């Protein structure tokens, strides 16, 4: 899934990652929940932070999701762009990914 490219202010945004072992490429659970930070435009201070939860442990490996409320109370504004930065550690190796979306 990754992340939607746009969201309406007041709606929720769901994003996901799959984590892998750096040596083998095999899907692998992280040693701690992946962390995320959400930035508005190119502002260096995150407006939201948190950790992602593993989803469906009985049927998946290394699959994490999170849902955030893109509300004005959480700092979201229509016409702005946002970046989610995610970091996860598998077997002592830290990796990262980012997603971008706009608020309408």
C-alpha positions in Angstrom: 0.0 0.0 0.0 2.6 2.6 1.0 0.7 5.8 1.4 -2.1 7.7 -0.3 -1.0 10.8 -2.2 -3.7 13.1 -0.9 -6.0 13.4 2.1 -8.8 15.7 3.0 -8.3 17.7 6.2 -10.4 16.0 8.8 -9.9 12.5 7.4 -7.6 9.7 8.4 -4.5 8.7 6.5 -3.2 5.1 6.6 0.4 4.2 5.6 2.3 0.9 5.7 5.8 -0.6 5.3 7.2 -4.1 4.9 10.6 -4.7 6.6 13.3 -7.0 5.4 16.6 -8.5 6.6 19.4 -6.5 5.0 21.5 -9.6 4.3 19.0 -11.9 2.9 16.1 -9.7 1.7 13.7 -12.0 3.6 10.7 -10.4 5.3 11.6 -9.9 8.9 9.9 -8.4 12.0 11.7 -5.4 13.5 13.4 -5.4 16.9 11.3 -2.5 18.0 8.2 -0.8 16.5 9.1 1.4 13.5 9.0 5.1 14.3 7.6 7.9 12.2 7.7 11.6 12.0 5.4 13.8 9.9 6.7 17.1 8.5 4.8 20.0 6.8 6.4 21.3 3.6 10.1 21.7 4.5 9.7 22.6 8.1 12.3 20.9 10.2 10.1 20.3 13.2 7.7 17.3 13.0 4.0 18.0 13.6 3.3 14.4 14.5 5.4 11.5 15.8 4.7 8.0 16.8 5.3 4.3 16.3 3.7 1.8 13.8 2.0 -1.4 14.8 2.5 -4.8 13.3 -0.6 -6.0 11.4 -2.0 -9.5 11.3 0.9 -11.4 13.0 -0.7 -14.7 12.2 -0.5 -14.2 8.5 2.2 -11.6 7.8 5.9 -11.0 8.6 7.4 -7.5 8.8 4.1 -5.8 7.9 3.5 -2.5 9.8 0.7 0.1 9.5 -0.4 3.3 11.1 -3.4 5.6 10.8 -3.2 9.2 11.7 -5.9 11.8 12.0 -5.2 14.6 9.5 -7.1 17.3 11.4 -6.5 21.0 12.0 -6.0 20.2 15.7 -3.1 18.0 14.6 -1.6 20.8 12.5 -2.8 19.8 9.0 -3.9 22.5 6.6 -5.4 22.3 3.1 -3.0 23.2 0.3 0.1 22.0 2.2 2.4 19.1 1.4 3.5 16.6 4.0 6.3 14.1 4.3 6.2 11.0 6.5 9.7 9.7 7.5 9.8 6.2 8.8 12.8 4.4 10.4 12.9 0.7 11.4 15.7 -1.6 12.7 16.0 -5.2 11.7 18.9 -7.3 13.0 20.8 -4.2 14.1 20.6 -2.5 10.7 18.5 0.7 10.5 16.6 1.5 7.3 14.3 4.3 6.3 11.6 5.3 3.8 9.6 8.4 3.2 6.2 9.1 1.7 4.7 12.4 0.5 1.1 13.5 0.4 -0.9 16.7 0.1 -3.9 17.9 2.2 -7.0 19.3 0.6 
